[in-house]
Amino acid sequence: PGFPYPTAATTAAAFRGAHLRGRGRTVYGAVRAVPPTAIPAYPG
């Protein structure tokens, strides 16, 4: 919703969901693996 990159939206949703589960560390690595072009699309 409002994300220029569908992948970023999916990553953000997965990140938030995993973070709530206490698995933020695993997803954090996945987020860092996202191309720099998608980083600005992530809402802080």
mmCIF file of the N, C-alpha and C atoms, coordinates in Angstrom:
data_MODEL
# 
_entry.id   MODEL 
# 
loop_
_atom_site.group_PDB 
_atom_site.id 
_atom_site.type_symbol 
_atom_site.label_atom_id 
_atom_site.label_alt_id 
_atom_site.label_comp_id 
_atom_site.label_asym_id 
_atom_site.label_entity_id 
_atom_site.label_seq_id 
_atom_site.pdbx_PDB_ins_code 
_atom_site.Cartn_x 
_atom_site.Cartn_y 
_atom_site.Cartn_z 
_atom_site.occupancy 
_atom_site.B_iso_or_equiv 
_atom_site.pdbx_formal_charge 
_atom_site.auth_seq_id 
_atom_site.auth_comp_id 
_atom_site.auth_asym_id 
_atom_site.auth_atom_id 
_atom_site.pdbx_PDB_model_num 
ATOM 1   N N  . PRO A 1 1  ? 0.829  -1.215  0.000  1.00 0.00 ? 1  PRO A N  1 
ATOM 2   C CA . PRO A 1 1  ? 0.000  0.000   0.000  1.00 0.00 ? 1  PRO A CA 1 
ATOM 3   C C  . PRO A 1 1  ? 0.856  1.254   0.000  1.00 0.00 ? 1  PRO A C  1 
ATOM 4   N N  . GLY A 1 2  ? 0.937  1.910   -1.150 1.00 0.00 ? 2  GLY A N  1 
ATOM 5   C CA . GLY A 1 2  ? 1.721  3.133   -1.213 1.00 0.00 ? 2  GLY A CA 1 
ATOM 6   C C  . GLY A 1 2  ? 3.201  2.870   -1.417 1.00 0.00 ? 2  GLY A C  1 
ATOM 7   N N  . PHE A 1 3  ? 3.564  1.611   -1.702 1.00 0.00 ? 3  PHE A N  1 
ATOM 8   C CA . PHE A 1 3  ? 4.968  1.284   -1.914 1.00 0.00 ? 3  PHE A CA 1 
ATOM 9   C C  . PHE A 1 3  ? 5.287  1.233   -3.405 1.00 0.00 ? 3  PHE A C  1 
ATOM 10  N N  . PRO A 1 4  ? 6.312  1.964   -3.822 1.00 0.00 ? 4  PRO A N  1 
ATOM 11  C CA . PRO A 1 4  ? 6.737  1.943   -5.225 1.00 0.00 ? 4  PRO A CA 1 
ATOM 12  C C  . PRO A 1 4  ? 7.191  0.548   -5.651 1.00 0.00 ? 4  PRO A C  1 
ATOM 13  N N  . TYR A 1 5  ? 7.761  -0.203  -4.695 1.00 0.00 ? 5  TYR A N  1 
ATOM 14  C CA . TYR A 1 5  ? 8.254  -1.536  -4.996 1.00 0.00 ? 5  TYR A CA 1 
ATOM 15  C C  . TYR A 1 5  ? 7.437  -2.581  -4.245 1.00 0.00 ? 5  TYR A C  1 
ATOM 16  N N  . PRO A 1 6  ? 6.703  -3.436  -4.987 1.00 0.00 ? 6  PRO A N  1 
ATOM 17  C CA . PRO A 1 6  ? 5.911  -4.515  -4.360 1.00 0.00 ? 6  PRO A CA 1 
ATOM 18  C C  . PRO A 1 6  ? 6.760  -5.382  -3.442 1.00 0.00 ? 6  PRO A C  1 
ATOM 19  N N  . THR A 1 7  ? 8.008  -5.606  -3.847 1.00 0.00 ? 7  THR A N  1 
ATOM 20  C CA . THR A 1 7  ? 8.910  -6.425  -3.041 1.00 0.00 ? 7  THR A CA 1 
ATOM 21  C C  . THR A 1 7  ? 9.167  -5.761  -1.700 1.00 0.00 ? 7  THR A C  1 
ATOM 22  N N  . ALA A 1 8  ? 9.314  -4.445  -1.722 1.00 0.00 ? 8  ALA A N  1 
ATOM 23  C CA . ALA A 1 8  ? 9.569  -3.706  -0.489 1.00 0.00 ? 8  ALA A CA 1 
ATOM 24  C C  . ALA A 1 8  ? 8.368  -3.800  0.438  1.00 0.00 ? 8  ALA A C  1 
ATOM 25  N N  . ALA A 1 9  ? 7.176  -3.746  -0.142 1.00 0.00 ? 9  ALA A N  1 
ATOM 26  C CA . ALA A 1 9  ? 5.955  -3.840  0.656  1.00 0.00 ? 9  ALA A CA 1 
ATOM 27  C C  . ALA A 1 9  ? 5.865  -5.209  1.317  1.00 0.00 ? 9  ALA A C  1 
ATOM 28  N N  . THR A 1 10 ? 6.197  -6.229  0.549  1.00 0.00 ? 10 THR A N  1 
ATOM 29  C CA . THR A 1 10 ? 6.162  -7.589  1.087  1.00 0.00 ? 10 THR A CA 1 
ATOM 30  C C  . THR A 1 10 ? 7.216  -7.763  2.166  1.00 0.00 ? 10 THR A C  1 
ATOM 31  N N  . THR A 1 11 ? 8.400  -7.225  1.906  1.00 0.00 ? 11 THR A N  1 
ATOM 32  C CA . THR A 1 11 ? 9.487  -7.315  2.873  1.00 0.00 ? 11 THR A CA 1 
ATOM 33  C C  . THR A 1 11 ? 9.122  -6.588  4.149  1.00 0.00 ? 11 THR A C  1 
ATOM 34  N N  . ALA A 1 12 ? 8.521  -5.409  3.999  1.00 0.00 ? 12 ALA A N  1 
ATOM 35  C CA . ALA A 1 12 ? 8.123  -4.622  5.163  1.00 0.00 ? 12 ALA A CA 1 
ATOM 36  C C  . ALA A 1 12 ? 7.095  -5.380  5.989  1.00 0.00 ? 12 ALA A C  1 
ATOM 37  N N  . ALA A 1 13 ? 6.133  -5.989  5.310  1.00 0.00 ? 13 ALA A N  1 
ATOM 38  C CA . ALA A 1 13 ? 5.095  -6.743  6.008  1.00 0.00 ? 13 ALA A CA 1 
ATOM 39  C C  . ALA A 1 13 ? 5.698  -7.948  6.727  1.00 0.00 ? 13 ALA A C  1 
ATOM 40  N N  . ALA A 1 14 ? 6.618  -8.628  6.046  1.00 0.00 ? 14 ALA A N  1 
ATOM 41  C CA . ALA A 1 14 ? 7.265  -9.789  6.643  1.00 0.00 ? 14 ALA A CA 1 
ATOM 42  C C  . ALA A 1 14 ? 8.148  -9.363  7.808  1.00 0.00 ? 14 ALA A C  1 
ATOM 43  N N  . PHE A 1 15 ? 8.812  -8.222  7.634  1.00 0.00 ? 15 PHE A N  1 
ATOM 44  C CA . PHE A 1 15 ? 9.696  -7.709  8.675  1.00 0.00 ? 15 PHE A CA 1 
ATOM 45  C C  . PHE A 1 15 ? 8.913  -7.396  9.936  1.00 0.00 ? 15 PHE A C  1 
ATOM 46  N N  . ARG A 1 16 ? 7.782  -6.713  9.767  1.00 0.00 ? 16 ARG A N  1 
ATOM 47  C CA . ARG A 1 16 ? 6.964  -6.319  10.912 1.00 0.00 ? 16 ARG A CA 1 
ATOM 48  C C  . ARG A 1 16 ? 6.365  -7.545  11.593 1.00 0.00 ? 16 ARG A C  1 
ATOM 49  N N  . GLY A 1 17 ? 5.920  -8.498  10.776 1.00 0.00 ? 17 GLY A N  1 
ATOM 50  C CA . GLY A 1 17 ? 5.328  -9.706  11.340 1.00 0.00 ? 17 GLY A CA 1 
ATOM 51  C C  . GLY A 1 17 ? 6.362  -10.531 12.094 1.00 0.00 ? 17 GLY A C  1 
ATOM 52  N N  . ALA A 1 18 ? 7.536  -10.685 11.498 1.00 0.00 ? 18 ALA A N  1 
ATOM 53  C CA . ALA A 1 18 ? 8.596  -11.465 12.127 1.00 0.00 ? 18 ALA A CA 1 
ATOM 54  C C  . ALA A 1 18 ? 9.132  -10.747 13.354 1.00 0.00 ? 18 ALA A C  1 
ATOM 55  N N  . HIS A 1 19 ? 9.169  -9.433  13.290 1.00 0.00 ? 19 HIS A N  1 
ATOM 56  C CA . HIS A 1 19 ? 9.676  -8.651  14.413 1.00 0.00 ? 19 HIS A CA 1 
ATOM 57  C C  . HIS A 1 19 ? 8.794  -8.857  15.641 1.00 0.00 ? 19 HIS A C  1 
ATOM 58  N N  . LEU A 1 20 ? 7.490  -8.911  15.390 1.00 0.00 ? 20 LEU A N  1 
ATOM 59  C CA . LEU A 1 20 ? 6.544  -9.127  16.487 1.00 0.00 ? 20 LEU A CA 1 
ATOM 60  C C  . LEU A 1 20 ? 6.707  -10.526 17.067 1.00 0.00 ? 20 LEU A C  1 
ATOM 61  N N  . ARG A 1 21 ? 7.201  -11.433 16.255 1.00 0.00 ? 21 ARG A N  1 
ATOM 62  C CA . ARG A 1 21 ? 7.403  -12.815 16.703 1.00 0.00 ? 21 ARG A CA 1 
ATOM 63  C C  . ARG A 1 21 ? 8.769  -12.993 17.359 1.00 0.00 ? 21 ARG A C  1 
ATOM 64  N N  . GLY A 1 22 ? 9.557  -11.924 17.337 1.00 0.00 ? 22 GLY A N  1 
ATOM 65  C CA . GLY A 1 22 ? 10.874 -12.012 17.950 1.00 0.00 ? 22 GLY A CA 1 
ATOM 66  C C  . GLY A 1 22 ? 11.901 -12.595 16.995 1.00 0.00 ? 22 GLY A C  1 
ATOM 67  N N  . ARG A 1 23 ? 11.567 -12.604 15.707 1.00 0.00 ? 23 ARG A N  1 
ATOM 68  C CA . ARG A 1 23 ? 12.496 -13.152 14.712 1.00 0.00 ? 23 ARG A CA 1 
ATOM 69  C C  . ARG A 1 23 ? 13.050 -12.030 13.849 1.00 0.00 ? 23 ARG A C  1 
ATOM 70  N N  . GLY A 1 24 ? 13.104 -10.847 14.416 1.00 0.00 ? 24 GLY A N  1 
ATOM 71  C CA . GLY A 1 24 ? 13.569 -9.676  13.684 1.00 0.00 ? 24 GLY A CA 1 
ATOM 72  C C  . GLY A 1 24 ? 14.990 -9.824  13.168 1.00 0.00 ? 24 GLY A C  1 
ATOM 73  N N  . ARG A 1 25 ? 15.829 -10.563 13.915 1.00 0.00 ? 25 ARG A N  1 
ATOM 74  C CA . ARG A 1 25 ? 17.236 -10.715 13.513 1.00 0.00 ? 25 ARG A CA 1 
ATOM 75  C C  . ARG A 1 25 ? 17.356 -11.417 12.170 1.00 0.00 ? 25 ARG A C  1 
ATOM 76  N N  . THR A 1 26 ? 16.557 -12.466 11.975 1.00 0.00 ? 26 THR A N  1 
ATOM 77  C CA . THR A 1 26 ? 16.619 -13.215 10.713 1.00 0.00 ? 26 THR A CA 1 
ATOM 78  C C  . THR A 1 26 ? 16.155 -12.361 9.548  1.00 0.00 ? 26 THR A C  1 
ATOM 79  N N  . VAL A 1 27 ? 15.036 -11.673 9.744  1.00 0.00 ? 27 VAL A N  1 
ATOM 80  C CA . VAL A 1 27 ? 14.487 -10.851 8.676  1.00 0.00 ? 27 VAL A CA 1 
ATOM 81  C C  . VAL A 1 27 ? 15.345 -9.617  8.450  1.00 0.00 ? 27 VAL A C  1 
ATOM 82  N N  . TYR A 1 28 ? 16.009 -9.159  9.519  1.00 0.00 ? 28 TYR A N  1 
ATOM 83  C CA . TYR A 1 28 ? 16.869 -7.986  9.399  1.00 0.00 ? 28 TYR A CA 1 
ATOM 84  C C  . TYR A 1 28 ? 17.934 -8.225  8.331  1.00 0.00 ? 28 TYR A C  1 
ATOM 85  N N  . GLY A 1 29 ? 18.485 -9.429  8.321  1.00 0.00 ? 29 GLY A N  1 
ATOM 86  C CA . GLY A 1 29 ? 19.479 -9.773  7.310  1.00 0.00 ? 29 GLY A CA 1 
ATOM 87  C C  . GLY A 1 29 ? 18.861 -9.759  5.918  1.00 0.00 ? 29 GLY A C  1 
ATOM 88  N N  . ALA A 1 30 ? 17.607 -10.193 5.824  1.00 0.00 ? 30 ALA A N  1 
ATOM 89  C CA . ALA A 1 30 ? 16.917 -10.209 4.538  1.00 0.00 ? 30 ALA A CA 1 
ATOM 90  C C  . ALA A 1 30 ? 16.661 -8.784  4.054  1.00 0.00 ? 30 ALA A C  1 
ATOM 91  N N  . VAL A 1 31 ? 16.326 -7.914  4.997  1.00 0.00 ? 31 VAL A N  1 
ATOM 92  C CA . VAL A 1 31 ? 16.062 -6.518  4.642  1.00 0.00 ? 31 VAL A CA 1 
ATOM 93  C C  . VAL A 1 31 ? 17.339 -5.857  4.131  1.00 0.00 ? 31 VAL A C  1 
ATOM 94  N N  . ARG A 1 32 ? 18.465 -6.184  4.757  1.00 0.00 ? 32 ARG A N  1 
ATOM 95  C CA . ARG A 1 32 ? 19.740 -5.608  4.329  1.00 0.00 ? 32 ARG A CA 1 
ATOM 96  C C  . ARG A 1 32 ? 20.136 -6.143  2.960  1.00 0.00 ? 32 ARG A C  1 
ATOM 97  N N  . ALA A 1 33 ? 19.610 -7.316  2.617  1.00 0.00 ? 33 ALA A N  1 
ATOM 98  C CA . ALA A 1 33 ? 19.930 -7.926  1.333  1.00 0.00 ? 33 ALA A CA 1 
ATOM 99  C C  . ALA A 1 33 ? 19.117 -7.297  0.201  1.00 0.00 ? 33 ALA A C  1 
ATOM 100 N N  . VAL A 1 34 ? 18.118 -6.506  0.574  1.00 0.00 ? 34 VAL A N  1 
ATOM 101 C CA . VAL A 1 34 ? 17.285 -5.842  -0.432 1.00 0.00 ? 34 VAL A CA 1 
ATOM 102 C C  . VAL A 1 34 ? 18.124 -4.809  -1.186 1.00 0.00 ? 34 VAL A C  1 
ATOM 103 N N  . PRO A 1 35 ? 17.958 -4.731  -2.509 1.00 0.00 ? 35 PRO A N  1 
ATOM 104 C CA . PRO A 1 35 ? 18.699 -3.759  -3.328 1.00 0.00 ? 35 PRO A CA 1 
ATOM 105 C C  . PRO A 1 35 ? 18.548 -2.342  -2.786 1.00 0.00 ? 35 PRO A C  1 
ATOM 106 N N  . PRO A 1 36 ? 19.614 -1.539  -2.832 1.00 0.00 ? 36 PRO A N  1 
ATOM 107 C CA . PRO A 1 36 ? 19.597 -0.155  -2.335 1.00 0.00 ? 36 PRO A CA 1 
ATOM 108 C C  . PRO A 1 36 ? 18.455 0.667   -2.918 1.00 0.00 ? 36 PRO A C  1 
ATOM 109 N N  . THR A 1 37 ? 17.993 0.311   -4.095 1.00 0.00 ? 37 THR A N  1 
ATOM 110 C CA . THR A 1 37 ? 16.918 1.062   -4.745 1.00 0.00 ? 37 THR A CA 1 
ATOM 111 C C  . THR A 1 37 ? 15.600 0.886   -3.999 1.00 0.00 ? 37 THR A C  1 
ATOM 112 N N  . ALA A 1 38 ? 15.491 -0.184  -3.223 1.00 0.00 ? 38 ALA A N  1 
ATOM 113 C CA . ALA A 1 38 ? 14.245 -0.448  -2.514 1.00 0.00 ? 38 ALA A CA 1 
ATOM 114 C C  . ALA A 1 38 ? 14.306 0.081   -1.085 1.00 0.00 ? 38 ALA A C  1 
ATOM 115 N N  . ILE A 1 39 ? 15.502 0.424   -0.627 1.00 0.00 ? 39 ILE A N  1 
ATOM 116 C CA . ILE A 1 39 ? 15.662 0.911   0.743  1.00 0.00 ? 39 ILE A CA 1 
ATOM 117 C C  . ILE A 1 39 ? 14.841 2.173   1.003  1.00 0.00 ? 39 ILE A C  1 
ATOM 118 N N  . PRO A 1 40 ? 14.898 3.186   0.125  1.00 0.00 ? 40 PRO A N  1 
ATOM 119 C CA . PRO A 1 40 ? 14.121 4.417   0.357  1.00 0.00 ? 40 PRO A CA 1 
ATOM 120 C C  . PRO A 1 40 ? 12.615 4.160   0.388  1.00 0.00 ? 40 PRO A C  1 
ATOM 121 N N  . ALA A 1 41 ? 12.183 3.041   -0.164 1.00 0.00 ? 41 ALA A N  1 
ATOM 122 C CA . ALA A 1 41 ? 10.759 2.724   -0.210 1.00 0.00 ? 41 ALA A CA 1 
ATOM 123 C C  . ALA A 1 41 ? 10.274 2.231   1.140  1.00 0.00 ? 41 ALA A C  1 
ATOM 124 N N  . TYR A 1 42 ? 11.221 1.832   1.990  1.00 0.00 ? 42 TYR A N  1 
ATOM 125 C CA . TYR A 1 42 ? 10.842 1.324   3.311  1.00 0.00 ? 42 TYR A CA 1 
ATOM 126 C C  . TYR A 1 42 ? 10.617 2.481   4.275  1.00 0.00 ? 42 TYR A C  1 
ATOM 127 N N  . PRO A 1 43 ? 9.439  2.529   4.899  1.00 0.00 ? 43 PRO A N  1 
ATOM 128 C CA . PRO A 1 43 ? 9.073  3.640   5.801  1.00 0.00 ? 43 PRO A CA 1 
ATOM 129 C C  . PRO A 1 43 ? 9.844  3.638   7.107  1.00 0.00 ? 43 PRO A C  1 
ATOM 130 N N  . GLY A 1 44 ? 11.099 4.046   7.074  1.00 0.00 ? 44 GLY A N  1 
ATOM 131 C CA . GLY A 1 44 ? 11.898 4.171   8.272  1.00 0.00 ? 44 GLY A CA 1 
ATOM 132 C C  . GLY A 1 44 ? 11.951 2.895   9.064  1.00 0.00 ? 44 GLY A C  1 
# 
